[in-house]
Amino acid sequence: MRILLSRRTHPPGNFPKPNSEASGVSKIKKPLRKAPIRAAITGVFGYVPPDVLTNAELAEMVDTSDEWITERTGIKERHILKGKGLGTSHMGAEAVRGLLKKTGTAPGDVDLLICATTTPDFVFPSSANLICDMCGIRSVGSFDVQAACSGFVYALTIGSQFIETGKFRKIIVVGADKMSTIIDYTDRATCVLFGDGAGAVLLEPSRKFGIIDTVLHSDGAGMPHLHQKAGGSRMPPTAETVAKRLHYVHQEGAAVYKFAVARMADVATELMQRNRLTSDQVDWLVPHQANRRIIEATAERMKLDPKQVMITINKYGNTTAATIPLCLWDYESMLKAGDKLILAAFGGGFTWGGAYLTWAYDPR
Ligand code: ACO
């Protein structure tokens, strides 16, 4: 009886070892494994509008004081975007133009632009779309990501996937927010916290440096504690919603604080554990800037020296999706190629997340 054998006479993947004598090859050299392609930040640029709102000025508007704001939050002043017809995209475009110039990138070389924002110019089109148009970036994919103060970490995570897969080679990730449009300047509990600004980074492939790990989390049960009540599809804008001041940020500060302080530290330590990093191996914590006390508690749980923690809250306040790229922009001259950075953010939703990356360049 003839038995028909398939051409494969061994189970898939279980190839017979070569017979060195028969083949005449004494040693088979294993091919060198290349380091994986990672998304490296190869440039950063920030923009804050020229108008400054100080604690002293706020104390003339609501029942507060420089002492209370400084002690409870760490904020001294924040920048506010003024000027008719200027929205979030104006600041995003300023940051992107600066980034293109600084990195010598032609608008036509950009493959994708992602903008993290909670205060888009319009419900549609996206602010990413508008920024591309304002910067001469034509006909490439662009979209907004909405994850409140964690937005930049979310957008960075998305962008990094396109680089790692080899789909794209130059991606711009922007974090931009004009919080002053959704802040009630008669509510002392929220109006002292926020500012306007934008930051942008360029992501490019690298086998040496870049984003090594990211984590994203969310819990929609946090909505009652931090949200904008009206203006969306659940409660569309009416004369009544405007009269009731429902288009402003509603925040139950103490409840949010409890979550924020725990989750920011959780995400930073989660990244350290997953990547077997001890505190002396971490060079920088790049935290979302909502409250100096939250940042300090996070650094303490990571056992980091305060000198390793980026702080910009004193001069910019909470710029929502812009805080992390603005930190990188501010501290860029102190960063060296190979520095290990942990990014950690927490925001409305609730959302929280972080990234572990190695910095890709020395001060220029
Ligand atoms: N000036 C003076 N007093 C004030 C002010 C102010 N600006 N704001 C609040 N107070 C008063 C309150 O009325 C309260 O007074 P009472 O005790 O008589 O009622 C007292 O100060 C304490 O209020 P708390 O809200 O408990 O103050 P707390 O110490 O918690 O600080 C803060 C408030 C700064 C808002 C803090 O809770 C915080 O940082 N929360 C977290 C913010 C955060 O992380 N948000 C997430 C990101 S934002 C985003 O995603 C859009």
Boltz pocket constraint, residues with backbone or C-beta under 6 A from the ligand:
constraints:
  - pocket:
      binder: B
      contacts: [[A, 63], [A, 64], [A, 65], [A, 68], [A, 69], [A, 72], [A, 73], [A, 148], [A, 149], [A, 150], [A, 188], [A, 189], [A, 190], [A, 192], [A, 226], [A, 252], [A, 253], [A, 254], [A, 255], [A, 256], [A, 257], [A, 260], [A, 290], [A, 291], [A, 294], [A, 318], [A, 320], [A, 346], [A, 347], [A, 348]]
      max_distance: 6.0
